[in-house]
């Protein structure tokens, strides 16, 4: 997962949905923005990635076949905050 400038986004929530059964699995992106769902069954999947401050991205139509590695690359854009946020300000001496 990367932002529109190509910077890596770690700790994004990744949801894997097996379309045929409704089963969901969850992972988080690592410090390189990568994620993995090992040992998944064959079938059709949808993958969603969400992280605070970004638009949720969803990829559909991912088909996993026997002994296959499937992957998706996500690149997200900053989304406008729903309300004004205030970042903590440092205490100046």
Secondary structure, DSSP 8 states (H G I E B T S, - for coil): -EETTS-B-TT-EEEEEETTT--EEEEE--TTS-----S--SEEEEEEEE-TTB--EEEEEEEE-TT-------EE-B---SS----------
